[in-house]
Amino acid sequence: MDKFVIEGGQPLSGTITPAGNKNAALPALASCLLTEEEVILRNIPRIRDVDAMVGLLQALGVRCEWQEENTVFLCAADVTATRPDESLTTKIRASFLLAGPLLARFGEAFMPPPGGDVIGRRRLDPHLDAFRALGASVEAGRKEYKLTAPSGGLRACDFFMDEPSVMATENALMAAALTEGSTVIHNAASEPHVQDLARILLQMGARIEGIGSNVLIVHGRGELGGADYRIGPDYIEIASFVALAAVTGGELQIDDVVPEDLRMTQLVFERIGCTMLFDDGVAHVPAGQKLRVRDDEGDAISKIEDGPWPAFPADLTSIALALATQAEGMVLIHEKMFENRLFFVDKLVSMGARVLLCDPHRAVVSGPSRLHGERMESPDIRAGMAMLIAALCAEGTSEIGNVRQIDRGYERIDERLRALGARIERVPAERLTA
């Protein structure tokens, strides 16, 4: 297992292009199971989670070929298996996205429990409720979920999700796209990656109304065709690079940006004193920013809280917390969605950050803190990036272990950071302990 060795204090400056949206790539890959025709997906990030999903598809019989660095060809014409490999499903949460396409196309799916980050309870109930609404029977066991369509296949329906779960919405979208009739999904998730999936399904032949809203009307078909689609840029990665530039004082240009995906992020980051400017698909982070928390009216402590889209993304709470350690003032970070997401803050405290963890969902950050290098382990993707942000603005040398967690969500992050001036090396663990 590798570690990152980081020497902090170097401004990150230059130009960078973000990778494709990780959370769009995974359902896009799963959607190939809906058709016998060829599917070509472009701008797919070469990260561990994508490798795991490709491995799952290949084990089912999908032909997968990387045609270019970030373009993958898929053909599921020869698939007959409906039970994904259990040894592979434990690697990623998104493995459960195979359930909807398998159920809709083959009438059954035998799904092992998914893996993924341990950031709190992540319910499967919205997925299963959607399948039940479409007419499927669900048998839930400790080691397997058996999903069976009724005789004649799934049936179009009108149902209300008990929470706007992203992956459950994606599963429902894919299943409904291959179900004849009109299915209405209320309280649906509407994140950019959900929109990407809907547009792929449009190319395949489904008709979908309400893309970008929380009510989706899916006019499905009994057979779907192929697609050739380029997924959008990863707005979580873009925000991560903005924070990296801001805490190190560098000037950064980020190409291939969709400003509409970053409107709430821009508002929240500006509350911490971090400015990002947009011009014709390019984001610019000015050099030498003076980070200062803007209090709420009446000198009340400012609060940053996450929520379903278009609220501030839960995946950015760790990033915002790390950014806030370098801002003058005090801010409350309220992570509403996952009860373990903030449990990494002890790593930043060991570096000198002034962070008080109030409970599993809330932390108060008082800055700016003068950070120093430390040895740490990354517990999940976003916590790992928060540690990288802290390490790159800290004095001295830091070591971050378990970097495969970071690699799950960020493509060649060490190489790309070096191109911006960071002093970061990927070092085999045995060299560190020799």
N, C-alpha and C positions, 0 to 999 in steps of 0.2 A: 504494500500500500504506500502511495506517495504522500509527500507533504509539500506544502508551499513554504519557502523561506523568503521573507519579505523584509527589505530594509526601507523603513518609512521616511517621510519627509520630502519626497520628490513630487513636484507638481506634475499632474497628468495633463498633457496638452497634445493637440493634433486633431486628426480627423479619423472617424471610425464609422463603419457601417454595421448596424445591429443585425443579429441573426434573425431567422424566421421565428415566429411565435411558437414556443415550445407547446403551449397549451392548445394551439390550433393544429399543430403537426400530429399530435397523438390521435384525436378523433378523425382527422383527415385520413390517416393511415388505416384506421379501423373501417372507414367507409368503403374501402375497396371490396370488402366482403359482400356488399350489397349487389354486386354485379359480376357477370362473367366477362365483361369487356375490360379493356385496358384502362388503367388509371395512372396518370402522370402527375406527380406532385412536385412543385418547385419551391425553392427557398426553405427547404427542410433543414433544420439545424442538426449537425452531426454531434449529438450528445448521447449520454448513456441511456436516458429514458427512451429516446428514439430507437437506439440500438435494441433495447429490450422489446419494444413494440414490434419492430421488424422481425426479431427472433420469434416472437409469439405467432406472427402471421406465417412465417416460413414453416413453423412446426405444424400449422394447420393445413399446409399445402399451397399457400400463396407463393407465386413466383415473384421475387423481389430482386431488383437490380438497381444499383446506384449507377446512373448514366453519367452524371457529372458530380462535382463535389457536393452539391446541395439539391440534386434532383433525383428522385427515386421513381422507378417504374414498377407497377404492381399489376398482377393479374391473378384473380381468384377463381378462374374458370374450373380448375381441377379440385377445388376444395370439397371435401365430403365430411371431414371431422367436425364435430360440434363440441368437443371438450378440449379447451386450451390446456397446454402443458402447465401442471401445477408448479413445477420448479421455476418456471418463468413468470407466472402470474404474481408470485410473491415479491417480484422485484419492483413493480410499479403499481400505483393506484389505478392508473388508466387502463390496466388490463381488463377491467370490468366494462370498458367501452366496446368490447367484442360481443357482449351479451345481446344488445339490440340488433345488430346486423345478423348474427347467427340465428336468433329467434325468428326474425322476419323472413329470412331467406330459406332456412331449413326447417323451421317449425319447432326447433328445440335448441337449447343451449345448456351445457353442464359447466357451471362456472365455479372454480375454486375461489375462496376469499382473496381479494386483492391485497397487495402490499402497499408500499409508499411511506412517506414521511410520517413519523410519530409526532404530530403537532396537535393532537387532540382527537376527539371522537369525530368520525366522518361517516355519516349514516348512509346505508344502502337503501333504506326504506323508500326514498323518492324514486329510485330506479325501479324497485319492485312494484310500487304502487302504479307507476306508469305502465309497466307490462301487464299488470292485472286489469287496468282500465282498457287496454287494447284487447283484452279477452284471454290472456295467457293465464295458465295456472302456475303457481310458484310453490315449490317445496324447498324450504330453507333448512339446511342442516349445518352442523358446525364445520364440516369440511367441504360442503358443496351446495350450490344453489341450482336446483333443477327447474328449468323454465320450459314450459310446453305450450305451444299455440293450440287453439281449438281446431277441431275438424273444419277444413276450409280456410284455415289461416287466420291471422290477426284481423280484428275488426276496427274500423275507424270509430273514433269516439270524441267526446268533449269532456275534458277533465281538468281539475285544478290541482297544481302541485302544492304540497304543504310547506315547501320552502323552495326558493329559486336556485336549486342546485345546478351548477354548471354541467357536470358530467351526466346527471340524470336528464337534464334538458337535451343534451346531445344524444343520449341513448334513445330518448323518446322521439327526437327528430329523425334519427336514422331508421328506427322501427316503423314510424308513421310514413316515411317516404316510400317504403316498399309495401305499404298497405293501401289497397284501393279505397277510395273515398276521402272525405275531408275530416281530418283530426284537428281539434282545437286544443291547444296547450295554454292554459292560463297560469299566471305567476311564473312564467318561464324566465330563465336566466337570459341576459342579453349582452354579455361580454363580447369584445371583438372576435374572440376565437369561436364563440357560438355563431356569430354572424358569418365567419369564414366557412364553417361547416355547412350552414344553410346555403351559401352560394355554391359550394361544391355539389350539394344535392340538387340545386337548380340546374347545374350543368348536366347532371345525370338524368334529368327528365322530370323530377318532381316540381310541383309549383308551390311556393311558400309565400304567404303574406305575413306582414308584420315584422320583417327582419329588423333587429335593433330595438324592438319593443318587448314588453313582457306578455304579449298575447300573440302566439304563433298559430297560423292556420296552414296546415300541411295538406295539400291535395296530392295524395300518394298514387302510385301506379303499381301494377302487379309485376312490372319488370323495369329495371333501370339500366341505363347505358353507362358508358365510360366518361372520363373527365380529364381535363388538362388544366390544372389550377395552381396559381402561385399564392401561397399564404402570406399574410401580412407580417410586418416587422414586430418583434417582441417588445411591447411597450414596457414590460417589467424590466427587461435588460436595458432599454433606453434610460429609464429612470435611475437604474443602478449606476450607469455611466455618468449621468448628470450629478448624482451624489458624490461619486468618486472625484470628479473634477472640482466640485465645490469645496469639499473638505481639504483638498490638497492645494487649492488656489490656482489651479491650471485653467487654461482656455481650451475649450473643446467644441469641435463641430461634429454633429451626428447626422449623417445622411440617411435618406430613405425613412423618414419619420411621417407618421400620420398624426397631425396635431390634435385631431378630434379624439384620439385614443388617450391623450395626455392632459385633457382639460382639468380634471379634478386633481391629478398629480401636480400640475402647475400651480393650482390654487393652494394646495397643502404645502408644497415646497416653498412657495413664496411666503407662507406664514412662518417658516423657519429662516427666511432671509435669503433663500436660494432662488436666483433668477434664471429662467431659461427663456430664450427668444426663438420664435419660429418665423421662417421665411421660405415659402415655396418648397415644402417637404424637407427642410433642413432645420435642425435644432442647434442653437448656439448657447454655450455656457460661458459668460464673460469671466475673465481672469480676475483673481484677487478679490473675490466677493467677501464682504463683511457680513457673516451670518449672524442674524439677530432675530430672536423670536418676537413676533408681533402679538402682543397681548390682546385679548378680547376687550370689548368696550367696558369701561369702568375698572380698568387695570386687572381684570379677571384673568386667571391662568388660562392660556390657550389650550385647546384640546384637539388632538388628531384621532379620528376614529374611522375604522373600516366598515364596509358594508357591501351589499350586492350592487353590481353595476347599475348606474354610473357613479356610485359612491367610491371612496378611496379604496383601492384594491387591498385585500388582506395580504397578498404576497409582497406588498410594499411596506407593511408596518415595521418589519425588522430593519429595512433600509432607512425609513424615516427616523427610527430611533437612533441608528448610528449617526445619521446626519445631524440630529439634534444635539448629540454630545459635543459638537463643535460650534454650536450657536449660543450666543449670549442670551440668557434668560431661562425661563422654566416652561416646560410643556408637559401635558399629560397625554400619554399614548394609551389609547383604549382599543385593544384587540378583542372585538366582540365574537369572532367566528370560531377561533380555535383556542382551547384552554391551555395548550402546551407551547404555543408559538413564542411566548416571551421568556421561556425558561433558559434561553441562552445568555441573558443579560449579565449573569455572573461572570461570563468570560470578559465582557467589556469592563465590568467593575474591577476585575483583576488588572486591567490595563490602566486604571485610574479614572474611569468614567464615573460620574456622579449620577447614578441611577438607583431609584428606590422602587423595588417591585412590590406594589401594594397587594396584589392578589394575582391569580393566574391570568387575568385579563387586562390589568392596568399597571402601568409603570410611569413614574414621574422622572423626567430627565432635567437636570440642571447643568447648564454649561456656560462658557466653554470649558472643557476638561483637557488638561495636558496629558495625553496618553503616552504610555511607554510600551515597548515590545514585550510580548508574552508568548508562551507556548499554549496552544489551544487545540481543541478538536471540534470539527464541524458536525452538529447534530442533524442538520437538514440543509436544503438548498439555499433558502433565503437567509438563514442564520449565518451560513458560510459566507455569503456575500457581505453581510453586515460586518463580519469579522475582518474580511478583506478591506472594507472601507476604513475600519478602525486602524488596521495594521499599516495601511498605506499613508495615513496621516500621523502615525505615532512616531515617537523618537526611538531609535534603536531597531533591533531586529526581532521580528515575530516569526513563529512557526505555527502553521495551521495544518493539523492532521485530518485524516479521513476526507481528503479532497475529492474523493469520488462522489461525495454528496454534491459538491459544487459543480462537478463535471456533469451531473445529471441534468442541470438546467442551463449551464453557460458553456458555449462552444469555445474551446481552446482559449480559455480566459487568461491564462498566464502569458501565452504568446501575444495576444491582442493588447494586454496591459503593458507588456514590454515595449510594444510599438508606440505606446503613448508616453514612454519615459519611466515607467515603473521599474523598480528593482525587485524583481520577483523571479524565483527559480523553482522548478518542480524537482524535488530531490527524493530518490528512493529512501524509504524509512530506514533501511539498514545502514545507509551512509550517515544518518543522523545519530545513530546509537553506537557507532563503532568507536 
